[in-house]
Amino acid sequence: MGNLHVTMTDSDGVKHEFPDVEEGVSLMELGRSRGVSGIMGDCGGGCACATCHVYVAAEWWNAVGEPDDVEFAMLDMVADVMKDTSRLGCQIKMNRDLDGLEVTVAPASGY
């Protein structure tokens, strides 16, 4: 309860450590509420934009998992900045399996 850890590197390259993340919070909500540069979440978490695009650290990819078809379609719109580990932060909800998660905010170019 409130003790999950997330490391988020923002779009300016600044690393933010969050040792007190609640279960169920999305990475988009976390980034917006803590002022992480590059996490805009324009659609409010509805998987209808890509302004919370993050790159999941490779060692966390299996725990986070693949995007579903709707999320993949949104990511496809930013293909010029997409990596194999791209996900939308609004679609990654924190849980015990993700304690220690590391992500990097994708550059905003290409939106």
MIFIFI-799336 format. One line per field, with one value per residue (C-alpha): residue number from 1; x, y, z. Coordinates in nm, 2 decimals, m for minus. Layout:
N
n = (NUM  ...)
px = (X  ...)
py = (Y  ...)
pz = (Z  ...)
This chain:
111
n = (1  2  3  4  5  6  7  8  9  10  11  12  13  14  15  16  17  18  19  20  21  22  23  24  25  26  27  28  29  30  31  32  33  34  35  36  37  38  39  40  41  42  43  44  45  46  47  48  49  50  51  52  53  54  55  56  57  58  59  60  61  62  63  64  65  66  67  68  69  70  71  72  73  74  75  76  77  78  79  80  81  82  83  84  85  86  87  88  89  90  91  92  93  94  95  96  97  98  99  100  101  102  103  104  105  106  107  108  109  110  111)
px = (0.00  0.18  0.52  0.57  0.88  0.90  1.19  1.08  1.32  1.15  1.18  1.46  1.66  1.60  1.56  1.27  1.25  0.90  0.93  0.57  0.34  0.00  m0.13  m0.37  m0.22  m0.13  0.21  0.03  m0.15  0.18  0.37  0.10  0.06  0.43  0.51  0.72  0.82  0.68  0.38  0.08  m0.20  m0.42  m0.70  m0.71  m0.62  m0.86  m0.60  m0.71  m0.38  m0.01  0.09  0.19  0.42  0.69  0.97  0.97  1.32  1.39  1.43  1.07  0.91  0.78  0.63  0.46  0.35  0.25  0.00  m0.35  m0.48  m0.63  m0.31  m0.10  m0.31  m0.24  0.13  0.13  0.06  0.39  0.59  0.88  0.96  0.84  1.07  1.01  0.93  0.69  0.37  0.12  0.16  m0.22  m0.24  0.02  m0.14  0.09  0.08  0.31  0.47  0.58  0.75  1.08  0.96  1.18  1.05  1.17  0.93  0.94  1.03  0.73  0.83  0.61  0.27)
py = (0.00  0.30  0.14  0.04  0.19  0.35  0.51  0.74  0.93  1.24  1.39  1.62  1.32  1.38  1.06  1.07  0.81  0.75  0.51  0.55  0.46  0.32  0.00  0.07  0.41  0.43  0.56  0.85  0.95  0.92  1.13  1.40  1.43  1.45  1.69  1.46  1.65  1.49  1.31  1.51  1.26  1.48  1.23  1.17  0.81  0.69  0.54  0.80  0.99  0.91  1.19  0.95  0.74  0.57  0.32  0.03  m0.08  m0.41  m0.61  m0.51  m0.58  m0.93  m0.81  m0.52  m0.71  m0.63  m0.35  m0.46  m0.39  m0.04  0.07  m0.07  0.14  0.45  0.37  0.31  0.68  0.77  0.50  0.74  0.75  0.40  0.14  m0.23  m0.15  0.13  0.15  0.41  0.51  0.53  0.15  0.04  0.02  m0.04  m0.37  m0.57  m0.74  m0.40  m0.29  m0.14  m0.06  0.17  0.37  0.66  0.92  0.92  1.24  1.45  1.48  1.31  1.36)
pz = (0.00  m0.13  m0.12  m0.49  m0.65  m1.00  m1.17  m1.45  m1.67  m1.81  m2.16  m2.04  m1.92  m1.55  m1.35  m1.09  m0.82  m0.67  m0.38  m0.26  m0.56  m0.48  m0.65  m0.93  m1.03  m1.40  m1.51  m1.68  m1.36  m1.17  m1.42  m1.43  m1.06  m0.99  m1.27  m1.49  m1.81  m2.12  m1.96  m2.07  m2.08  m2.30  m2.33  m1.95  m1.97  m2.24  m2.47  m2.73  m2.77  m2.73  m2.50  m2.22  m2.45  m2.25  m2.32  m2.07  m1.96  m2.15  m1.83  m1.73  m2.07  m1.98  m1.65  m1.82  m2.13  m2.48  m2.57  m2.67  m3.02  m2.93  m2.76  m3.05  m3.29  m3.09  m3.08  m3.45  m3.50  m3.35  m3.54  m3.60  m3.23  m3.14  m2.99  m2.93  m2.57  m2.63  m2.42  m2.32  m1.96  m1.92  m1.99  m1.73  m1.39  m1.10  m0.91  m0.70  m1.00  m1.13  m0.80  m0.92  m1.27  m1.49  m1.78  m2.00  m2.13  m2.51  m2.70  m2.80  m3.16  m3.41  m3.23)
